Amino acid sequence: MASKRTRTVFFPWERRSLLLRGGAIPRVVLGVAAVLLFFGLIGLRSREERAAAVRATRASILDTYRAISSYRADHGGGCPKQLGDLASGGYLHAVPVDAWGRPLRVTCPGRRDPAGFEVASDGPDGLPYGLDRVE
């Protein structure tokens, strides 16, 4: 007696490739992709956090610059001896700090403009005039 063969019809979207039939290769590929995605998101988050800190520091620098300009206008062009003078004189609410909690650095007279002044932050590493300073 002849064996009866059952024919099955598959539509193209119903067929599964050999790799997706529960083999170990897709699990390895998915695992590697998950690890790469995880580290990519960690790197993206740290980059965005640093960019946000730089933006906040630049805003603090701008406020301090305006306060020092007002102070100089009121005091005959003289610069404040320390940043606390801006807060005690009513030009700022508090002593200005950067996003990393360190006070801003004021240079008066300025290095580039001897008649002016400069306000900068030492940046994330805190080294004076380091390579990652924010101006």
C-alpha positions as a Markdown table, in Angstrom:
| # | Residue | x | y | z |
|---|---|---|---|---|
| 1 | Met | 0.0 | 0.0 | 0.0 |
| 2 | Ala | 1.3 | 3.4 | -0.9 |
| 3 | Ser | 1.7 | 6.0 | 1.8 |
| 4 | Lys | -0.4 | 9.0 | 1.5 |
| 5 | Arg | 1.5 | 12.3 | 1.4 |
| 6 | Thr | -0.1 | 15.3 | 2.9 |
| 7 | Arg | 0.5 | 18.4 | 0.9 |
| 8 | Thr | 0.7 | 21.7 | 2.8 |
| 9 | Val | 0.5 | 25.0 | 1.1 |
| 10 | Phe | 2.4 | 27.9 | 2.7 |
| 11 | Phe | 1.9 | 31.5 | 1.8 |
| 12 | Pro | 5.1 | 33.5 | 1.5 |
| 13 | Trp | 4.5 | 35.4 | 4.8 |
| 14 | Glu | 3.9 | 32.1 | 6.6 |
| 15 | Arg | 7.2 | 30.5 | 5.8 |
| 16 | Arg | 10.0 | 30.9 | 8.3 |
| 17 | Ser | 13.6 | 31.0 | 7.4 |
| 18 | Leu | 15.9 | 28.3 | 8.7 |
| 19 | Leu | 17.6 | 30.8 | 11.1 |
| 20 | Leu | 14.3 | 31.7 | 12.8 |
| 21 | Arg | 13.1 | 28.2 | 13.6 |
| 22 | Gly | 14.3 | 28.3 | 17.2 |
| 23 | Gly | 18.0 | 27.9 | 16.5 |
| 24 | Ala | 20.8 | 29.3 | 18.6 |
| 25 | Ile | 22.0 | 31.8 | 15.9 |
| 26 | Pro | 19.0 | 34.3 | 16.3 |
| 27 | Arg | 19.4 | 34.3 | 20.1 |
| 28 | Val | 23.1 | 35.2 | 19.8 |
| 29 | Val | 22.3 | 37.9 | 17.3 |
| 30 | Leu | 19.5 | 39.3 | 19.4 |
| 31 | Gly | 21.8 | 39.2 | 22.5 |
| 32 | Val | 24.6 | 41.0 | 20.7 |
| 33 | Ala | 22.1 | 43.6 | 19.3 |
| 34 | Ala | 20.6 | 44.1 | 22.8 |
| 35 | Val | 24.1 | 44.7 | 24.4 |
| 36 | Leu | 25.1 | 47.1 | 21.6 |
| 37 | Leu | 21.8 | 49.0 | 22.0 |
| 38 | Phe | 22.3 | 49.2 | 25.8 |
| 39 | Phe | 25.8 | 50.6 | 25.5 |
| 40 | Gly | 24.7 | 53.0 | 22.7 |
| 41 | Leu | 21.9 | 54.4 | 24.9 |
| 42 | Ile | 24.3 | 54.8 | 27.9 |
| 43 | Gly | 26.7 | 56.7 | 25.7 |
| 44 | Leu | 23.9 | 58.9 | 24.3 |
| 45 | Arg | 22.6 | 59.6 | 27.7 |
| 46 | Ser | 26.0 | 60.7 | 29.1 |
| 47 | Arg | 26.6 | 62.9 | 26.0 |
| 48 | Glu | 23.2 | 64.6 | 26.5 |
| 49 | Glu | 23.8 | 65.1 | 30.2 |
| 50 | Arg | 27.1 | 66.8 | 29.5 |
| 51 | Ala | 25.5 | 69.0 | 26.8 |
| 52 | Ala | 22.8 | 70.0 | 29.3 |
| 53 | Ala | 25.4 | 70.9 | 31.9 |
| 54 | Val | 27.3 | 73.0 | 29.4 |
| 55 | Arg | 24.1 | 74.8 | 28.4 |
| 56 | Ala | 23.3 | 75.5 | 32.1 |
| 57 | Thr | 26.8 | 76.8 | 32.7 |
| 58 | Arg | 26.6 | 79.1 | 29.7 |
| 59 | Ala | 23.4 | 80.5 | 31.1 |
| 60 | Ser | 25.0 | 81.1 | 34.4 |
| 61 | Ile | 28.0 | 82.8 | 32.6 |
| 62 | Leu | 25.6 | 85.1 | 30.7 |
| 63 | Asp | 23.8 | 86.1 | 33.9 |
| 64 | Thr | 27.2 | 86.8 | 35.6 |
| 65 | Tyr | 28.4 | 88.7 | 32.6 |
| 66 | Arg | 25.4 | 91.0 | 32.8 |
| 67 | Ala | 25.7 | 91.4 | 36.5 |
| 68 | Ile | 29.4 | 92.4 | 36.2 |
| 69 | Ser | 28.5 | 94.8 | 33.5 |
| 70 | Ser | 25.9 | 96.5 | 35.7 |
| 71 | Tyr | 28.4 | 96.5 | 38.6 |
| 72 | Arg | 31.1 | 98.2 | 36.5 |
| 73 | Ala | 28.6 | 100.8 | 35.3 |
| 74 | Asp | 27.7 | 101.6 | 38.9 |
| 75 | His | 31.2 | 101.6 | 40.2 |
| 76 | Gly | 33.1 | 103.7 | 37.6 |
| 77 | Gly | 34.4 | 100.7 | 35.5 |
| 78 | Gly | 35.8 | 98.8 | 38.4 |
| 79 | Cys | 35.4 | 95.1 | 38.7 |
| 80 | Pro | 34.1 | 93.3 | 41.8 |
| 81 | Lys | 36.9 | 92.0 | 44.1 |
| 82 | Gln | 35.1 | 88.7 | 44.4 |
| 83 | Leu | 31.9 | 87.1 | 43.1 |
| 84 | Gly | 30.3 | 87.5 | 46.5 |
| 85 | Asp | 30.2 | 91.2 | 46.0 |
| 86 | Leu | 27.7 | 90.7 | 43.2 |
| 87 | Ala | 25.3 | 88.8 | 45.5 |
| 88 | Ser | 25.7 | 91.2 | 48.4 |
| 89 | Gly | 25.3 | 94.2 | 46.1 |
| 90 | Gly | 22.0 | 92.9 | 44.7 |
| 91 | Tyr | 23.2 | 92.2 | 41.2 |
| 92 | Leu | 22.7 | 88.4 | 41.6 |
| 93 | His | 20.6 | 86.3 | 44.0 |
| 94 | Ala | 23.5 | 84.0 | 44.9 |
| 95 | Val | 27.2 | 83.5 | 44.1 |
| 96 | Pro | 27.2 | 82.1 | 40.6 |
| 97 | Val | 28.4 | 78.5 | 40.1 |
| 98 | Asp | 28.7 | 76.3 | 37.1 |
| 99 | Ala | 26.7 | 73.0 | 36.5 |
| 100 | Trp | 29.4 | 71.1 | 38.4 |
| 101 | Gly | 29.0 | 73.2 | 41.6 |
| 102 | Arg | 32.2 | 75.2 | 41.3 |
| 103 | Pro | 32.3 | 79.0 | 41.3 |
| 104 | Leu | 32.9 | 80.8 | 38.0 |
| 105 | Arg | 36.2 | 82.3 | 37.2 |
| 106 | Val | 36.2 | 86.1 | 36.5 |
| 107 | Thr | 39.3 | 87.7 | 34.9 |
| 108 | Cys | 39.4 | 91.4 | 35.1 |
| 109 | Pro | 41.1 | 92.9 | 33.1 |
| 110 | Gly | 40.4 | 90.3 | 30.4 |
| 111 | Arg | 43.2 | 88.4 | 28.7 |
| 112 | Arg | 41.8 | 89.2 | 25.2 |
| 113 | Asp | 40.4 | 92.6 | 26.0 |
| 114 | Pro | 42.4 | 94.6 | 28.5 |
| 115 | Ala | 39.6 | 97.1 | 28.9 |
| 116 | Gly | 37.0 | 94.4 | 29.6 |
| 117 | Phe | 36.6 | 91.2 | 31.6 |
| 118 | Glu | 36.0 | 87.5 | 31.0 |
| 119 | Val | 33.8 | 85.0 | 32.8 |
| 120 | Ala | 34.5 | 81.3 | 32.4 |
| 121 | Ser | 34.0 | 77.9 | 34.0 |
| 122 | Asp | 36.8 | 75.4 | 34.6 |
| 123 | Gly | 34.5 | 72.7 | 33.1 |
| 124 | Pro | 33.8 | 69.2 | 34.3 |
| 125 | Asp | 37.3 | 68.3 | 35.3 |
| 126 | Gly | 37.8 | 71.5 | 37.4 |
| 127 | Leu | 41.3 | 72.3 | 36.1 |
| 128 | Pro | 41.9 | 76.0 | 35.9 |
| 129 | Tyr | 42.0 | 77.0 | 32.2 |
| 130 | Gly | 41.8 | 73.4 | 31.2 |
| 131 | Leu | 40.9 | 72.1 | 27.7 |
| 132 | Asp | 37.2 | 71.5 | 28.6 |
| 133 | Arg | 36.6 | 74.9 | 30.1 |
| 134 | Val | 33.3 | 76.7 | 29.2 |
| 135 | Glu | 33.4 | 80.3 | 28.2 |
